[in-house]
Amino acid sequence: MTGRSDQAMTKIAGLDDVLAGGFERGRVFLLEGTPGAGKTTIALQFLLAGAAADERCLYITLSETTDELHATARAHGWSLEGVEVYELVPPESLLDDDQQQSLLYSSDLELGETTRRIFEAYERVKPDRVVIDSLSEIRLLAQSSLRYRRQILAMKHYFARQRTTVLMLDDLTSDANDKTVHSVAHGVVRLEETTPEYGAARRRMRVVKYRGRRYRGGYHDFAILTGGIRVFPRLVSAEHKGDISRAIVSTGSREFDGLLGGGIDRGSGVLLLGPAGSGKTIIALSLIAQAVARGERAAMFVFDEEIGLMIARALTLGIDLKKMIDAGALLLEQVDAAELTPGEFTDRVRESVQTVKAETVVIDSLNGYRAAMPGEEALVLHIHELLQYLNRRGATTFLTVAQHGLVGDMNTPVDVTYLADTVILLRYFEAMGHVRRAVSVLKKRMGAHENTIREYQIGSRGVTFGDPLDRFQGVLRGSPTPVGDQVLMDPSKA
């Protein structure tokens, strides 16, 4: 076939990116993983992509029946038209007299017969792409590592002479520790499936080797969806550099702007830290409303609250989220940590910036995000890459973290304060017979900020800020001591 690329692309979302283009033509590749990891689905998509490009494609199956393969295809809404399926050992032949050996050791003949029939199927179809499913059957027939390796080498050299791209599947059921094919194959892709204590099964993949290719290393989450596999390549923020404006934007409140040294730096990461009910989400919503009022688009990913309740609650504070959504200015998405992998969540955030063109992104909260992570160390690394990416795309990011406790010493479930450019601390304190709220800015990398503590209220007018609490000591401990006459905000006017 003339004019075709030297890469046999899979057309699987994200996989060709991980492979840096696809599978090199004329080479043998190994796709390994336990049963249910997604090997057959990837193999079928690989062949269907070839058929769509007018290539001849052959699926040689030793483990699944033709009916089962067609059923898998139908489940994804596919037709295997253009893909030749060859069932190497049909079930009805297992009891044939030719299959019964008494004088000679049957596995020797079976192995040779299996290889011969594979080559015969190839010669009949002359395909550009071949899938062999699975190597476990050949390994069992070989019965020794030496014979198995020789058989795989023979197949490799045969297909190399034909300039055919071959994808061999291995379900790791006969010997998971046998790495014979690893050294023979041009590239190895490993699929893994894990089942958490609660929630759906999670899948990830890793390119173990790829000769002469700078592929995207590390683990990449993927999902089996109706319609096929979708891979979520690991985010590398260093790949997304660009010139952006670092202007300061207003929060919409003169007092809040004063506390922040003029406002929020565009393209920075802002952490809203405080106990439950202190107003982290409401402040984030007010900042979204201000961004939309400036003519920008925003995206908010909610882990902890039902979307309908949030829309209703925001409306009582004068923030009409539904109007923003209907106008296309706000993407508001519910995230189920039990059903979503970290890679898929990162992909959704990236899509909001690349497709929706969101300039303000809110993640509410990191406590919910942490539930989707395998461990705290991984959480910090994911957040670091995500914040760096959003920063380099010019998006301002607001992250909320709920601390344990109400007053006094607070415990933070995960410390990411050093990753944020600005840290806003929210606190409760008791004064004049009322439970009140105070806000302070602990950190701002770019420019100066107030070192004061200001009172704020949440009411029908949204969030309102008061003057600095410069006549109190111990506000952050929750039980301040007056050192003079302090004018506090009137709770009845919230």
C-alpha positions as CSV (number, residue, x, y, z in Angstrom):
1,M,0.0,0.0,0.0
2,T,1.5,3.3,-1.0
3,G,1.4,6.7,0.8
4,R,0.7,5.3,4.2
5,S,2.5,6.4,7.4
6,D,5.3,4.4,8.9
7,Q,3.2,4.2,12.0
8,A,0.3,1.8,12.5
9,M,-1.9,4.1,14.5
10,T,-4.5,2.6,16.9
11,K,-6.9,5.6,16.7
12,I,-7.5,4.9,20.4
13,A,-8.0,8.2,22.3
14,G,-4.7,8.9,24.2
15,L,-2.9,5.7,23.3
16,D,-1.2,7.0,20.2
17,D,0.0,9.9,22.3
18,V,1.5,7.5,24.9
19,L,3.1,5.5,22.1
20,A,4.5,8.7,20.4
21,G,2.6,8.0,17.2
22,G,1.5,4.4,17.3
23,F,3.0,1.0,16.6
24,E,6.0,1.0,14.2
25,R,5.1,-1.0,11.0
26,G,6.7,-4.3,10.3
27,R,7.4,-5.0,14.0
28,V,6.1,-7.4,16.7
29,F,4.5,-6.0,19.8
30,L,3.4,-7.6,23.0
31,L,0.2,-6.5,24.8
32,E,0.0,-8.2,28.2
33,G,-2.4,-8.1,31.1
34,T,-4.6,-10.3,33.3
35,P,-8.0,-11.4,31.9
36,G,-10.5,-8.4,31.9
37,A,-7.7,-5.8,31.6
38,G,-8.9,-4.7,28.1
39,K,-6.5,-6.5,25.7
40,T,-9.1,-7.8,23.3
41,T,-10.8,-4.4,23.1
42,I,-7.5,-2.7,22.3
43,A,-6.7,-5.4,19.7
44,L,-10.0,-5.0,18.0
45,Q,-9.7,-1.2,17.9
46,F,-6.2,-1.6,16.5
47,L,-7.5,-3.8,13.6
48,L,-10.6,-1.6,13.0
49,A,-8.3,1.4,12.6
50,G,-6.4,-0.5,10.0
51,A,-9.6,-1.6,8.2
52,A,-10.7,2.0,8.1
53,A,-7.5,2.9,6.4
54,D,-8.1,0.2,3.7
55,E,-5.5,-2.2,5.2
56,R,-6.0,-5.9,5.4
57,C,-6.4,-7.1,9.0
58,L,-6.4,-10.6,10.5
59,Y,-7.4,-11.6,14.1
60,I,-6.1,-15.1,14.9
61,T,-7.8,-16.4,18.1
62,L,-6.7,-19.4,20.1
63,S,-8.7,-18.6,23.2
64,E,-11.9,-16.8,22.2
65,T,-14.5,-18.0,19.7
66,T,-15.5,-16.0,16.7
67,D,-18.9,-15.5,18.2
68,E,-17.4,-14.1,21.3
69,L,-15.3,-11.6,19.3
70,H,-18.3,-10.5,17.3
71,A,-20.3,-10.1,20.6
72,T,-17.6,-7.9,22.1
73,A,-17.7,-5.8,18.9
74,R,-21.4,-5.4,19.0
75,A,-21.3,-4.4,22.7
76,H,-19.2,-1.4,21.5
77,G,-21.4,-0.7,18.5
78,W,-18.8,-1.9,16.0
79,S,-18.9,-4.2,13.0
80,L,-16.0,-6.4,12.3
81,E,-16.5,-5.9,8.5
82,G,-13.0,-5.6,7.0
83,V,-11.4,-7.7,9.7
84,E,-10.8,-11.4,9.0
85,V,-11.3,-13.6,12.1
86,Y,-9.6,-17.0,12.1
87,E,-10.4,-19.3,15.0
88,L,-7.4,-21.5,15.2
89,V,-8.8,-24.4,17.2
90,P,-12.6,-24.6,16.7
91,P,-14.3,-26.3,19.6
92,E,-15.8,-29.0,17.4
93,S,-12.3,-30.2,16.3
94,L,-11.1,-31.0,19.8
95,L,-12.5,-34.5,19.7
96,D,-11.4,-35.3,16.2
97,D,-9.3,-38.4,15.7
98,D,-6.5,-36.3,14.2
99,Q,-6.2,-34.5,17.5
100,Q,-5.7,-37.7,19.6
101,Q,-2.1,-38.8,19.8
102,S,-1.1,-42.1,21.4
103,L,2.4,-43.1,20.1
104,L,3.9,-39.5,20.0
105,Y,3.9,-36.9,22.6
106,S,0.9,-34.8,21.5
107,S,2.2,-31.3,22.5
108,D,5.1,-31.6,20.0
109,L,2.7,-32.1,17.1
110,E,0.2,-29.7,18.4
111,L,2.8,-26.9,18.7
112,G,4.0,-27.5,15.1
113,E,0.5,-27.7,13.8
114,T,-0.5,-24.5,15.6
115,T,2.4,-22.6,14.1
116,R,1.8,-24.0,10.6
117,R,-1.9,-23.0,10.7
118,I,-1.0,-19.5,11.8
119,F,1.3,-19.1,8.8
120,E,-1.3,-20.6,6.5
121,A,-3.9,-18.1,7.7
122,Y,-1.5,-15.3,7.0
123,E,-0.6,-16.6,3.5
124,R,-4.3,-16.8,2.7
125,V,-5.2,-13.2,3.9
126,K,-1.8,-11.4,3.4
127,P,-2.7,-8.9,6.1
128,D,-1.0,-5.6,7.0
129,R,-2.0,-6.0,10.6
130,V,-2.2,-9.2,12.7
131,V,-3.4,-9.9,16.2
132,I,-2.6,-13.3,17.8
133,D,-4.7,-14.0,20.9
134,S,-3.2,-15.4,23.0
135,L,0.3,-16.5,23.7
136,S,-0.7,-18.5,26.8
137,E,-1.9,-21.3,24.6
138,I,1.4,-21.4,22.7
139,R,3.4,-21.3,25.9
140,L,1.5,-24.3,27.3
141,L,2.1,-26.3,24.2
142,A,5.8,-25.4,24.2
143,Q,6.2,-26.7,27.8
144,S,9.7,-25.2,28.1
145,S,11.0,-21.7,28.0
146,L,13.6,-22.7,25.3
147,R,11.0,-24.1,22.9
148,Y,8.6,-21.3,23.6
149,R,11.3,-18.7,22.8
150,R,12.3,-20.4,19.6
151,Q,8.7,-20.5,18.5
152,I,8.2,-16.8,19.1
153,L,11.4,-16.0,17.4
154,A,10.4,-18.0,14.3
155,M,7.1,-16.1,14.2
156,K,8.8,-12.8,14.6
157,H,11.3,-13.4,11.7
158,Y,8.5,-14.7,9.5
159,F,6.3,-11.6,10.0
160,A,9.3,-9.3,9.8
161,R,10.0,-10.6,6.3
162,Q,6.4,-9.8,5.3
163,R,6.6,-6.2,6.8
164,T,3.5,-7.0,8.9
165,T,2.6,-5.2,12.1
166,V,1.8,-7.9,14.7
167,L,0.2,-7.4,18.1
168,M,0.5,-10.5,20.4
169,L,-1.7,-10.8,23.4
170,D,-0.7,-12.5,26.6
171,D,-3.2,-13.0,29.4
172,L,-0.5,-14.1,31.9
173,T,-2.5,-17.1,33.0
174,S,0.1,-19.8,32.3
175,D,3.2,-18.1,33.7
176,A,3.0,-14.4,34.7
177,N,6.8,-14.4,35.4
178,D,7.9,-15.6,32.0
179,K,9.5,-12.6,30.3
180,T,10.6,-14.5,27.2
181,V,8.6,-12.4,24.8
182,H,9.8,-9.1,26.4
183,S,13.3,-9.5,24.9
184,V,11.9,-10.7,21.6
185,A,9.2,-8.1,21.0
186,H,10.0,-4.6,19.6
187,G,7.7,-3.1,22.2
188,V,5.8,-4.2,25.3
189,V,2.6,-2.6,26.7
190,R,1.3,-3.8,30.1
191,L,-2.3,-3.4,31.3
192,E,-3.2,-3.5,34.9
193,E,-6.5,-3.7,36.8
194,T,-7.0,-2.9,40.4
195,T,-10.0,-3.1,42.6
196,P,-10.2,-0.6,45.5
197,E,-11.9,-1.4,48.7
198,Y,-14.9,0.7,47.5
199,G,-15.8,1.8,44.0
200,A,-15.3,0.7,40.5
201,A,-12.3,-1.2,39.1
202,R,-9.5,1.0,38.0
203,R,-7.2,0.3,35.0
204,R,-3.9,1.7,34.1
205,M,-1.2,1.0,31.4
206,R,2.5,1.3,31.1
207,V,4.8,1.0,28.1
208,V,7.5,-1.3,29.4
209,K,9.8,-1.0,26.4
210,Y,9.7,0.4,22.9
211,R,13.0,0.1,20.9
212,G,14.2,3.3,19.4
213,R,11.2,5.3,20.5
214,R,10.9,8.1,23.1
215,Y,7.5,7.2,24.4
216,R,5.5,8.7,27.3
217,G,6.7,6.8,30.3
218,G,5.1,6.0,33.6
219,Y,1.5,4.8,34.3
220,H,-1.4,6.1,32.4
221,D,-5.0,5.6,33.6
222,F,-7.5,4.3,31.0
223,A,-11.2,3.3,30.9
224,I,-13.2,0.8,28.9
225,L,-16.2,2.7,27.8
226,T,-19.1,1.9,25.4
227,G,-17.4,2.6,22.1
228,G,-13.9,1.5,23.1
229,I,-10.9,2.3,25.2
230,R,-9.9,5.8,26.3
231,V,-6.5,6.4,27.6
232,F,-5.6,9.4,29.8
233,P,-2.0,10.2,29.2
234,R,0.0,11.3,32.3
235,L,0.1,15.1,32.5
236,V,3.6,16.6,32.1
237,S,3.2,20.3,32.8
238,A,6.6,21.2,31.2
239,E,5.2,20.3,27.8
240,H,2.7,23.2,28.0
241,K,4.6,26.5,28.0
242,G,3.3,29.8,26.7
243,D,3.4,33.5,27.2
244,I,0.4,34.7,29.3
245,S,-0.6,37.9,31.0
246,R,0.1,38.1,34.7
247,A,-2.3,40.9,35.4
248,I,-4.0,41.3,38.7
249,V,-7.8,40.9,38.6
250,S,-10.3,42.2,41.2
251,T,-12.3,39.9,43.5
252,G,-15.2,42.4,43.3
253,S,-14.7,43.5,47.0
254,R,-12.6,46.5,47.9
255,E,-11.8,45.0,51.3
256,F,-10.9,41.6,49.9
257,D,-8.7,43.2,47.3
258,G,-7.0,45.2,50.0
259,L,-6.3,42.0,52.0
260,L,-4.9,40.4,48.8
261,G,-2.7,43.3,48.0
262,G,-4.8,44.5,45.1
263,G,-6.5,41.3,43.9
264,I,-5.8,37.8,42.5
265,D,-2.9,37.2,40.1
266,R,-4.1,35.8,36.8
267,G,-2.7,32.3,36.2
268,S,-1.9,31.6,39.8
269,G,-3.0,28.9,42.2
270,V,-5.1,29.9,45.2
271,L,-5.8,27.7,48.2
272,L,-8.9,28.3,50.3
273,L,-8.2,26.7,53.7
274,G,-10.7,26.4,56.6
275,P,-13.0,24.3,58.7
276,A,-16.4,23.0,57.4
277,G,-19.0,25.7,56.9
278,S,-16.5,28.6,57.0
279,G,-17.5,29.7,53.5
280,K,-14.8,28.3,51.2
281,T,-17.2,27.2,48.5
282,I,-19.3,30.4,48.7
283,I,-16.1,32.6,48.3
284,A,-15.1,30.4,45.3
285,L,-18.6,30.9,43.8
286,S,-18.4,34.7,44.3
287,L,-15.0,34.7,42.5
288,I,-16.6,32.7,39.7
289,A,-19.4,35.2,39.4
290,Q,-16.9,38.0,39.3
291,A,-14.9,36.2,36.5
292,V,-18.1,35.7,34.5
293,A,-19.0,39.4,35.0
294,R,-15.6,40.3,33.4
295,G,-16.7,38.3,30.3
296,E,-14.5,35.2,31.1
297,R,-15.5,31.5,31.2
298,A,-15.1,29.4,34.3
299,A,-15.2,25.7,35.3
300,M,-16.0,24.2,38.6
301,F,-15.5,20.6,39.6
302,V,-17.5,19.6,42.7
303,F,-16.6,16.5,44.7
304,D,-18.5,17.1,48.0
305,E,-21.9,18.6,47.2
306,E,-24.9,17.7,44.9
307,I,-25.1,20.1,42.0
308,G,-28.8,20.9,42.4
309,L,-28.3,21.9,46.0
310,M,-25.3,24.0,45.2
311,I,-27.3,25.9,42.5
312,A,-30.2,26.5,44.9
313,R,-27.9,27.6,47.7
314,A,-26.0,30.0,45.5
315,L,-29.2,31.6,44.3
316,T,-30.1,32.6,47.8
317,L,-26.8,34.5,48.0
318,G,-27.5,36.3,44.7
319,I,-25.4,34.1,42.5
320,D,-27.3,32.6,39.6
321,L,-25.3,29.6,38.5
322,K,-27.9,28.2,36.1
323,K,-27.9,31.5,34.2
324,M,-24.2,31.2,33.8
325,I,-24.4,27.6,32.7
326,D,-27.2,28.3,30.1
327,A,-25.1,31.2,28.7
328,G,-22.1,28.9,28.2
329,A,-20.0,30.9,30.6
330,L,-19.8,28.2,33.3
331,L,-19.0,24.5,33.2
332,L,-20.3,22.9,36.5
333,E,-19.5,19.3,36.8
334,Q,-20.2,16.7,39.6
335,V,-17.2,14.4,40.2
336,D,-17.8,11.0,41.8
337,A,-14.4,10.1,43.4
338,A,-15.5,6.4,43.7
339,E,-16.0,6.1,39.9
340,L,-13.3,8.3,38.6
341,T,-9.5,7.7,38.2
342,P,-7.1,10.6,38.9
343,G,-6.0,10.5,35.2
344,E,-9.6,10.9,34.0
345,F,-10.2,13.8,36.3
346,T,-7.0,15.6,35.1
347,D,-8.2,15.0,31.5
348,R,-11.6,16.6,32.3
349,V,-9.8,19.7,33.8
350,R,-7.5,19.9,30.8
351,E,-10.5,19.7,28.4
352,S,-12.3,22.6,30.3
353,V,-9.3,24.8,29.6
354,Q,-8.6,23.6,26.0
355,T,-12.1,23.2,24.8
356,V,-14.3,25.4,27.0
357,K,-11.5,28.0,27.3
358,A,-12.0,28.4,31.0
359,E,-9.8,31.1,32.6
360,T,-11.0,30.4,36.2
361,V,-11.0,26.8,37.5
362,V,-12.4,25.7,40.9
363,I,-11.8,22.3,42.5
364,D,-14.0,21.8,45.5
365,S,-12.5,20.1,47.4
366,L,-9.1,18.5,47.7
367,N,-10.6,16.3,50.4
368,G,-12.8,14.7,47.8
369,Y,-10.0,14.6,45.3
370,R,-7.8,12.8,47.8
371,A,-10.5,10.0,48.0
372,A,-9.8,9.3,44.3
373,M,-6.0,9.0,44.8
374,P,-4.0,5.9,45.7
375,G,-2.0,7.7,48.3
376,E,-1.1,11.1,49.7
377,E,2.3,11.3,47.9
378,A,0.6,10.7,44.6
379,L,-2.0,13.4,45.4
380,V,0.7,16.0,45.9
381,L,2.4,15.0,42.6
382,H,-0.9,15.1,40.7
383,I,-1.8,18.5,42.2
384,H,1.6,19.9,41.4
385,E,1.4,18.9,37.7
386,L,-2.2,20.1,37.4
387,L,-1.5,23.5,39.0
388,Q,1.6,24.0,36.9
389,Y,-0.3,23.1,33.8
390,L,-3.2,25.5,34.6
391,N,-0.7,28.2,35.5
392,R,1.1,27.9,32.1
393,R,-2.3,28.0,30.3
394,G,-3.1,31.3,32.1
395,A,-6.0,29.8,34.1
396,T,-6.5,31.0,37.7
397,T,-7.1,28.0,40.0
398,F,-9.0,27.9,43.3
399,L,-8.7,24.8,45.5
400,T,-10.6,24.3,48.7
401,V,-9.4,22.2,51.6
402,A,-11.6,21.4,54.6
403,Q,-9.6,21.3,57.9
404,H,-10.6,19.1,60.8
405,G,-11.9,21.0,63.8
406,L,-13.8,24.3,64.3
407,V,-11.7,26.5,66.5
408,G,-8.2,26.3,68.0
409,D,-5.7,24.0,66.4
410,M,-6.7,22.7,63.0
411,N,-5.6,19.5,61.2
412,T,-5.1,19.6,57.5
413,P,-5.6,16.1,55.8
414,V,-3.0,16.9,53.2
415,D,-0.5,19.8,53.1
416,V,-0.4,21.4,49.7
417,T,0.1,25.0,51.0
418,Y,3.6,25.1,49.5
419,L,2.3,24.3,46.0
420,A,-0.2,27.3,46.0
421,D,0.8,30.8,45.0
422,T,-1.7,32.3,47.4
423,V,-3.1,30.8,50.7
424,I,-6.3,32.2,52.1
425,L,-7.1,31.1,55.7
426,L,-10.6,31.1,57.0
427,R,-11.4,30.8,60.7
428,Y,-14.3,30.9,63.2
429,F,-14.0,33.0,66.3
430,E,-16.3,33.9,69.2
431,A,-17.0,37.5,70.2
432,M,-19.9,39.5,71.7
433,G,-22.0,36.4,72.0
434,H,-21.8,35.4,68.3
435,V,-19.8,32.9,66.3
436,R,-18.0,35.0,63.7
437,R,-15.8,34.4,60.7
438,A,-12.3,35.8,60.0
439,V,-10.1,35.7,56.9
440,S,-6.4,36.3,56.5
441,V,-3.8,35.8,53.7
442,L,-0.9,33.7,54.9
443,K,1.1,33.7,51.6
444,K,1.3,35.4,48.3
445,R,4.2,34.7,46.0
446,M,3.8,37.6,43.7
447,G,3.6,41.0,45.5
448,A,2.7,42.2,48.9
449,H,-0.4,41.5,50.9
450,E,-2.0,42.7,54.1
451,N,-0.9,40.9,57.3
452,T,-4.1,41.8,59.0
453,I,-7.1,39.6,59.9
454,R,-10.5,40.8,58.6
455,E,-14.0,39.7,59.6
456,Y,-16.4,38.6,56.9
457,Q,-20.0,37.6,56.7
458,I,-22.1,35.4,54.5
459,G,-25.7,36.4,53.8
460,S,-28.3,37.3,51.2
461,R,-25.8,39.8,49.6
462,G,-23.2,37.1,49.3
463,V,-19.8,37.5,51.0
464,T,-19.1,40.9,52.6
465,F,-15.8,41.9,54.3
466,G,-15.2,44.2,57.2
467,D,-12.3,46.2,58.5
468,P,-9.1,44.7,60.0
469,L,-9.5,43.2,63.5
470,D,-6.7,45.2,64.9
471,R,-8.2,45.5,68.4
472,F,-8.2,41.7,69.1
473,Q,-5.5,39.2,69.9
474,G,-5.9,35.5,69.4
475,V,-8.5,35.5,66.7
476,L,-7.0,32.5,64.9
477,R,-7.1,30.5,68.1
478,G,-10.9,31.1,68.2
479,S,-11.2,32.9,71.5
480,P,-9.8,36.4,71.0
481,T,-8.9,38.9,73.7
482,P,-9.9,42.5,73.2
483,V,-7.1,45.1,73.5
484,G,-9.2,48.1,72.6
485,D,-12.5,49.1,71.1
486,Q,-13.2,47.1,68.0
487,V,-16.1,47.7,65.6
488,L,-17.5,44.4,64.5
489,M,-19.9,43.7,61.7
490,D,-23.6,43.6,62.5
491,P,-24.8,40.0,62.2
492,S,-28.4,41.2,61.5
493,K,-27.2,42.9,58.3
494,A,-25.6,39.9,56.7
